[in-house]
Amino acid sequence: MLKQAPAAILVCADLGLLTYDEYWVQDCSAATENILLEIADKDLGAVWLSIYPLKDRVEGIKNLLNIPERVILFSLISLGYPTEEKALKNEFKEDRIKRNYWN
């Protein structure tokens, strides 16, 4: 889907700008999800493509775009106009819900 997309958004963490070193994964996850929600709100299509922690993807894109070492690539969002409409999948699994205890 990336080859056909007219645009993409690369979500990264710049280690030189972090206030709390431990939270960059959560911050990038939230940013990626918020971007996807905004794209959907504009009736566009998008796909979250994982990069981190796959070293070959991280290094390949870093080299391609000449990204400094202090920047960690997290996700790539492919976006554009959908060419097809797919049915929504219900992936909810009741047995994964725990109430008041783990068993």
N, C-alpha and C positions, 0 to 999 in steps of 0.2 A: 504493500500500500504506500510505502514511502516514495517509490519511483514515480507513481502516478500523482502524488500530492503536489499541489502548487506551492505549498508552504509547510514549514516545520518549525517547531519551537524546541530549543534545547534547554532543559532545566539543569542548572549547575549550582554547586556550592563553592564559593570562593573562601578558602580557609583563612585568607588574610582579612576577611571582613566579619568573621564569626564572633558573636558575643559569648555564646556557649558552645564549645566544641562538640558536645555530645548530642546536640539536637538537629544537626543539619539534615539527617535522613528524614526525620519527621517534618521538618520545614519544607524540604523538597517534595515529599509525598503530598503534603497539604497543598502546596503551590500547584503541583501537577493536577491534582483532582479539581482544584478551583478553576484552573485553565480549561479543563475538560467540560466543566459545568457551564462556563461562559460560552464556549464554542457551541455546545448543544443549544443554549439559549438563543443563539443567533442562527439556528437552523443549519448549522454546518456539521460536518462529520469529522471525527478525530479518533485516533488510536494511540494509546499509551504504549510506547515501545521501551522495554527495559534496557538499560545500559549497565548501571551499577548493580551488582559487583562483578559483572563479567569483564575480566581484564582485557580480553581481545577486542571487545566492543569499545571499552573506555579508551584504550591506547590507539585503536584505529581512528576513532573520531577526533581524539586529541591531536593526532598527527595530521589528519586531513585539514583541520581548522586552525592548526597552530595555537592550541590552547595551552596556557602556562601550567606548570606542574602543580601549583597551589590550588588549582581549580579542579574539583571533582565533578565529573559528569554523572548525572543521576538518571534522567529519562529524556526521551525524544518523543515529541508529540507530532504525529503526522496529521495534517488538517487540510480540509478542502470541502468540496461539494460531494455528498454521497452519490454513488452511481447505482446503488441498490438499497432497498429497505429490508432489513432483516427483522424477524420476529424477536421480541425480547425473550431472553432466557431467564427462567426462575431457578436460581441456583441456591435458594434458601434450603437449609437442612435443619429441620426441627431438632434432630438428635444432637446437634452441636450446641444447643441452648442449655445452659446449666442454671438451675434455679435453687438458690440457698445452699447448694453443695455441689461438689464436682462429679460425683458418681453418675 
